[in-house]
């Protein structure tokens, strides 16, 4: 009997010791966080184009810290959980990216803050922030991928592959396709091989629907928190067959966004090769792409030949790398949620229209490209 009791106590003591050893071992070796962490640009995670970094949870009040010794820190007697980690900032700063190009679309550099005159609903504004210079670009390729026509599909792939030629090592590029729904093939990456790998997946489309407006809204929403030179390169026809959003609703989203949109239409190429042409549907698509680009501060392109693409992509690349960034705080601080028109002009030191001479001393014809306005905050 005594032997049985002694054996039982020995087994219990052994189990308790093993459990204590496992507990101490887990506490001494917590699992490592293997999530990606690349602060130099957009994080990559298939399924989301933009990842907002999560806030690191603070240490629990009352817990001992390395600097506080072995004695725990005494927490306040009364704490309102709703007031913890609440930081409220309010600013009315409006940022506007501006392109100044000559008649051929080439960017004009060398301008200063004093050369820009900005008006909000006709009221002159003081430019508080100004920046320029060569910088990397962040571009999301939004590619139409449907089985409407072999000509259209083939041209879309050609135009998509051509863009890879202008990507530089510091640029960030994502690839999103759309038919009925948008699909992220690769999130933002600086690896050209990953971009090419995503394009290599585009072989057999599954649907004939072209929901361009929904795809634009999807992409704009996921680029809203990205800082710096960013744009959507939409390689598409301009047709929309089944979107939940209307054209007017899409234009409002484009106006309210700070992401430039460059539509690269494949309509001209297809129009030359499809018997009978595209008719009125082609004209409507051209108009839609033109206004989408205009409202975003970008430009729509309608190439007829693949040989036109290197020049077009080179021009877009130069424009994105040589933008002028203006920032101002509106003098009208009412929070009515209304759309306010902006007007940006170039002036000399006397306030007269700026004259930019070329190498021969003749005045250069130039164009100022920027979004038409913005929506004021709504209280």
C-alpha positions as CSV (number, residue, x, y, z in Angstrom):
1,X,0.0,0.0,0.0
2,X,2.7,2.4,1.0
3,X,4.5,1.6,-2.3
4,X,1.4,2.5,-4.3
5,X,0.9,5.8,-2.5
6,X,4.6,6.7,-2.9
7,X,4.4,5.8,-6.7
8,X,1.3,7.9,-7.2
9,X,2.9,11.0,-5.5
10,X,6.0,10.5,-7.6
11,X,3.9,10.5,-10.8
12,X,2.0,13.6,-9.8
13,X,5.2,15.4,-8.9
14,X,6.8,14.4,-12.2
15,X,3.8,15.7,-14.3
16,X,3.8,19.0,-12.3
17,X,7.5,19.4,-13.0
18,X,7.1,18.7,-16.7
19,X,4.2,21.2,-17.0
20,X,6.2,23.9,-15.2
21,X,9.2,23.2,-17.6
22,X,7.0,23.6,-20.7
23,X,5.4,26.8,-19.4
24,X,8.8,28.4,-18.7
25,X,10.2,27.2,-22.0
26,X,7.3,28.9,-23.9
27,X,7.7,32.1,-22.0
28,X,11.4,32.3,-22.7
29,X,11.0,31.6,-26.4
30,X,8.0,33.5,-27.8
31,X,7.1,33.0,-31.4
32,X,8.8,35.3,-33.8
33,X,6.8,37.7,-36.0
34,X,7.5,36.5,-39.5
35,X,5.3,39.1,-41.2
36,X,6.9,41.3,-43.9
37,X,8.3,44.6,-42.9
38,X,9.6,46.9,-45.6
39,X,9.4,50.6,-44.5
40,X,10.9,51.8,-47.8
41,X,7.7,51.5,-49.8
42,X,4.3,49.8,-50.1
43,X,4.1,46.4,-48.3
44,X,3.3,43.5,-50.6
45,X,0.4,41.2,-49.7
46,X,-1.7,39.5,-52.3
47,X,-5.3,40.5,-51.8
48,X,-4.6,44.1,-50.7
49,X,-2.9,46.7,-52.8
50,X,-2.1,48.9,-49.8
51,X,-1.5,47.7,-46.3
52,X,-1.8,50.3,-43.5
53,X,0.8,49.4,-40.8
54,X,-0.8,48.2,-37.6
55,X,-0.2,50.1,-34.4
56,X,2.0,48.2,-31.9
57,X,0.0,47.6,-28.7
58,X,1.5,49.3,-25.7
59,X,2.6,47.4,-22.6
60,X,-0.1,46.7,-20.1
61,X,-0.3,49.4,-17.3
62,X,1.1,48.0,-14.1
63,X,3.5,45.5,-15.8
64,X,7.2,45.6,-14.9
65,X,9.5,47.0,-17.6
66,X,13.3,46.6,-18.1
67,X,13.8,50.2,-17.0
68,X,11.5,50.1,-14.0
69,X,13.2,47.2,-12.1
70,X,11.3,44.4,-10.6
71,X,8.7,46.6,-9.0
72,X,5.5,47.0,-11.2
73,X,4.4,50.5,-12.2
74,X,1.3,51.5,-10.3
75,X,-1.5,52.5,-12.8
76,X,-3.7,55.5,-12.4
77,X,-6.7,54.9,-10.2
78,X,-9.2,55.9,-12.9
79,X,-8.8,55.3,-16.6
80,X,-11.3,55.9,-19.3
81,X,-10.6,53.2,-22.0
82,X,-12.0,55.5,-24.7
83,X,-9.3,58.1,-23.9
84,X,-6.4,55.8,-24.3
85,X,-4.4,56.1,-27.5
86,X,-6.6,58.8,-28.9
87,X,-4.8,61.4,-31.0
88,X,-6.9,63.8,-32.9
89,X,-5.4,66.0,-35.6
90,X,-7.2,68.5,-37.8
91,X,-5.7,70.0,-40.9
92,X,-7.2,71.6,-44.0
93,X,-4.1,71.2,-46.0
94,X,-4.8,70.4,-49.7
95,X,-2.1,68.9,-51.8
96,X,-2.1,69.2,-55.6
97,X,0.3,67.6,-58.0
98,X,1.0,69.7,-61.0
99,X,2.5,68.9,-64.4
100,X,3.8,71.5,-66.7
101,X,4.4,70.1,-70.2
102,X,5.2,71.5,-73.7
103,X,3.1,71.0,-76.7
104,X,4.6,67.5,-77.2
105,X,3.9,66.4,-73.6
106,X,7.4,66.7,-72.4
107,X,7.7,68.0,-68.8
108,X,9.2,71.5,-68.2
109,X,11.5,71.7,-65.2
110,X,13.2,74.5,-63.3
111,X,10.1,76.3,-62.1
112,X,10.0,77.7,-58.5
113,X,7.3,78.3,-56.0
114,X,7.0,82.0,-57.1
115,X,6.1,80.9,-60.6
116,X,2.8,79.3,-59.4
117,X,-0.4,81.2,-58.9
118,X,-3.2,79.2,-57.3
119,X,-6.9,80.2,-56.9
120,X,-9.6,78.4,-55.0
121,X,-13.1,79.3,-56.4
122,X,-11.4,82.4,-57.8
123,X,-9.9,83.4,-54.5
124,X,-6.0,83.6,-54.6
125,X,-4.4,81.2,-52.1
126,X,-1.0,81.2,-50.4
127,X,1.1,78.2,-51.3
128,X,2.6,76.8,-48.1
129,X,4.2,73.7,-49.3
130,X,6.3,73.3,-52.5
131,X,8.4,70.4,-53.7
132,X,9.8,69.1,-57.0
133,X,12.6,66.9,-58.3
134,X,13.2,63.5,-59.7
135,X,11.5,60.8,-57.6
136,X,10.5,57.2,-57.9
137,X,6.9,56.5,-59.1
138,X,4.2,54.2,-57.7
139,X,2.0,52.8,-60.5
140,X,-0.8,50.3,-60.4
141,X,-1.4,48.7,-63.8
142,X,-5.1,48.2,-64.2
143,X,-5.6,45.8,-67.1
144,X,-8.8,44.9,-68.8
145,X,-8.8,41.1,-69.3
146,X,-12.0,39.8,-71.0
147,X,-12.9,37.6,-73.9
148,X,-14.7,40.3,-76.0
149,X,-12.3,40.1,-78.9
150,X,-9.0,38.4,-79.8
151,X,-7.7,41.7,-81.3
152,X,-8.4,43.5,-78.1
153,X,-6.9,40.8,-75.9
154,X,-3.7,40.6,-77.9
155,X,-3.3,44.4,-78.0
156,X,-3.8,44.6,-74.2
157,X,-1.0,42.1,-73.6
158,X,1.3,43.9,-75.9
159,X,0.7,47.3,-74.3
160,X,1.1,45.8,-70.8
161,X,4.5,44.2,-71.5
162,X,5.8,47.4,-73.1
163,X,5.3,49.3,-69.8
164,X,7.8,47.0,-68.0
165,X,10.6,48.6,-70.1
166,X,10.3,52.0,-68.3
167,X,10.3,50.5,-64.8
168,X,13.4,51.6,-62.7
169,X,14.7,49.7,-59.7
170,X,13.3,52.2,-57.2
171,X,9.8,52.2,-58.7
172,X,6.8,50.4,-57.2
173,X,4.4,48.6,-59.5
174,X,1.3,46.5,-58.9
175,X,-0.8,44.5,-61.4
176,X,-4.6,44.3,-61.2
177,X,-6.8,42.8,-63.8
178,X,-10.6,43.2,-64.2
179,X,-13.5,41.7,-66.0
180,X,-16.6,41.2,-63.7
181,X,-14.4,41.8,-60.7
182,X,-10.9,43.2,-60.1
183,X,-8.2,40.7,-59.2
184,X,-4.8,41.5,-57.7
185,X,-2.1,39.5,-59.5
186,X,0.8,41.1,-57.6
187,X,0.9,43.7,-55.0
188,X,3.3,46.6,-55.1
189,X,6.8,45.3,-55.8
190,X,10.2,46.7,-56.9
191,X,11.0,43.4,-58.6
192,X,10.4,43.5,-62.4
193,X,10.4,39.7,-62.5
194,X,7.3,39.6,-60.3
195,X,5.6,42.1,-62.6
196,X,6.4,40.0,-65.7
197,X,5.3,36.9,-63.8
198,X,2.0,38.4,-63.2
199,X,1.6,39.4,-66.8
200,X,2.5,35.9,-67.9
201,X,-0.7,34.6,-66.1
202,X,-2.9,36.5,-68.6
203,X,-3.7,33.9,-71.2
204,X,-7.3,32.7,-71.2
205,X,-9.9,35.2,-70.0
206,X,-13.0,33.7,-68.4
207,X,-15.7,36.4,-68.8
208,X,-16.9,39.0,-71.3
209,X,-18.0,41.5,-68.8
210,X,-16.0,44.8,-68.5
211,X,-16.7,46.5,-65.2
212,X,-14.3,49.4,-65.6
213,X,-16.0,51.8,-63.2
214,X,-16.0,49.3,-60.3
215,X,-12.4,48.4,-61.0
216,X,-11.3,52.1,-60.9
217,X,-13.1,52.6,-57.6
218,X,-11.5,49.5,-56.1
219,X,-8.0,50.7,-57.1
220,X,-8.5,54.3,-56.1
221,X,-9.6,53.2,-52.7
222,X,-6.5,51.0,-52.2
223,X,-4.1,53.8,-53.2
224,X,-5.6,56.6,-51.1
225,X,-3.0,56.1,-48.3
226,X,0.0,55.9,-50.5
227,X,2.3,59.0,-50.4
228,X,4.4,60.4,-53.2
229,X,4.2,60.2,-57.0
230,X,1.4,57.7,-57.7
231,X,-0.8,56.9,-60.7
232,X,-3.1,54.3,-62.2
233,X,-2.2,53.1,-65.7
234,X,-5.5,51.8,-67.0
235,X,-5.0,49.7,-70.2
236,X,-8.5,49.3,-71.4
237,X,-11.1,49.9,-74.1
238,X,-13.1,52.4,-72.0
239,X,-16.3,50.3,-72.3
240,X,-18.3,49.4,-69.2
241,X,-20.9,46.7,-69.3
242,X,-22.1,45.8,-65.8
243,X,-20.6,48.1,-63.1
244,X,-22.6,48.9,-59.9
245,X,-21.3,52.4,-60.1
246,X,-22.5,54.8,-62.7
247,X,-20.2,57.0,-64.9
248,X,-21.2,60.1,-62.9
249,X,-20.4,58.4,-59.6
250,X,-17.1,57.3,-60.9
251,X,-16.2,60.9,-62.0
252,X,-17.0,62.1,-58.5
253,X,-14.6,59.5,-57.0
254,X,-11.9,60.5,-59.5
255,X,-12.3,64.2,-58.6
256,X,-12.1,63.4,-54.9
257,X,-8.9,61.3,-55.3
258,X,-5.3,62.5,-55.4
259,X,-4.3,59.6,-57.7
260,X,-3.5,60.5,-61.3
261,X,-5.1,58.3,-63.9
262,X,-3.5,57.6,-67.3
263,X,-5.9,55.6,-69.6
264,X,-4.1,53.8,-72.4
265,X,-6.9,53.0,-74.8
266,X,-6.8,50.0,-77.2
267,X,-9.8,51.4,-79.2
268,X,-7.8,53.0,-82.0
269,X,-5.9,49.8,-82.6
270,X,-9.0,47.7,-82.6
271,X,-11.0,50.1,-84.7
272,X,-8.6,49.7,-87.5
273,X,-8.9,45.9,-87.5
274,X,-12.5,45.1,-86.6
275,X,-14.7,45.1,-89.7
276,X,-17.2,48.0,-89.6
277,X,-15.3,49.7,-86.8
278,X,-16.6,50.4,-83.3
279,X,-19.2,53.1,-84.2
280,X,-20.9,55.2,-81.5
281,X,-19.8,52.9,-78.7
282,X,-16.2,53.7,-79.5
283,X,-16.9,57.5,-79.4
284,X,-18.6,57.2,-76.0
285,X,-15.6,55.1,-74.6
286,X,-13.1,57.7,-75.8
287,X,-15.1,60.5,-74.2
288,X,-15.3,58.6,-70.9
289,X,-11.6,58.0,-70.7
290,X,-10.8,61.5,-71.7
291,X,-12.8,63.0,-68.8
292,X,-11.6,60.4,-66.3
293,X,-8.0,61.4,-67.1
294,X,-8.8,65.1,-67.1
295,X,-10.6,65.1,-63.7
296,X,-7.7,63.2,-62.1
297,X,-5.0,65.5,-63.5
298,X,-3.7,62.9,-66.0
299,X,-3.9,62.4,-69.7
300,X,-5.6,59.8,-72.0
301,X,-3.7,58.2,-74.8
302,X,-5.2,56.6,-77.9
303,X,-2.3,54.9,-79.8
304,X,-2.9,53.2,-83.1
305,X,0.3,51.1,-83.3
306,X,2.4,49.2,-80.8
307,X,5.4,51.2,-82.0
308,X,3.8,54.3,-80.3
309,X,4.0,52.8,-76.8
310,X,7.7,53.4,-75.9
311,X,7.2,57.1,-76.5
312,X,4.0,57.2,-74.6
313,X,5.3,55.3,-71.6
314,X,8.5,57.3,-71.6
315,X,6.5,60.5,-71.5
316,X,4.3,59.3,-68.6
317,X,7.4,58.1,-66.7
318,X,9.0,61.6,-67.1
319,X,5.8,63.3,-66.0
320,X,5.5,61.3,-62.9
321,X,9.1,61.8,-61.9
322,X,9.1,65.5,-62.5
323,X,5.8,66.7,-60.9
324,X,5.5,69.9,-58.9
325,X,3.8,69.3,-55.6
326,X,1.8,72.3,-54.2
327,X,0.1,72.5,-50.8
328,X,-2.2,75.2,-49.4
329,X,-4.6,75.8,-46.6
330,X,-7.9,77.1,-48.1
331,X,-8.9,80.6,-46.9
332,X,-12.5,79.3,-46.9
333,X,-12.5,77.0,-44.0
334,X,-16.2,76.0,-44.1
335,X,-16.8,72.3,-44.0
336,X,-19.7,72.0,-46.4
337,X,-18.6,69.0,-48.4
338,X,-18.9,70.9,-51.7
339,X,-16.7,70.7,-54.7
340,X,-14.3,73.6,-55.1
341,X,-12.7,74.4,-58.4
342,X,-9.0,75.1,-58.6
343,X,-7.1,77.3,-61.1
344,X,-3.4,77.1,-61.4
345,X,-1.4,79.5,-63.6
346,X,2.3,80.3,-64.2
347,X,3.5,83.8,-63.6
348,X,6.7,85.8,-63.5
349,X,8.1,87.9,-60.7
350,X,5.7,90.7,-61.6
351,X,2.6,88.5,-61.6
352,X,2.3,88.5,-65.4
353,X,1.8,85.3,-67.4
354,X,5.1,83.4,-67.5
355,X,7.0,83.3,-70.8
356,X,9.3,80.3,-71.1
357,X,11.8,80.7,-74.0
358,X,13.4,77.8,-75.8
359,X,17.0,77.5,-76.9
360,X,16.3,79.8,-79.8
361,X,14.6,82.5,-77.6
362,X,11.1,81.7,-78.9
363,X,8.3,81.3,-76.4
364,X,7.4,77.7,-75.6
365,X,3.8,76.7,-75.7
366,X,3.1,74.9,-72.5
367,X,0.1,73.4,-70.6
368,X,-0.5,73.2,-66.9
369,X,-2.1,69.8,-65.9
370,X,-3.7,69.3,-62.5
371,X,-6.9,68.0,-61.0
372,X,-9.8,70.5,-61.5
373,X,-10.6,70.8,-57.8
374,X,-11.4,69.0,-54.6
375,X,-14.2,68.3,-52.2
376,X,-14.0,70.2,-48.9
377,X,-14.4,68.2,-45.7
378,X,-17.9,67.7,-44.4
379,X,-18.6,68.2,-40.7
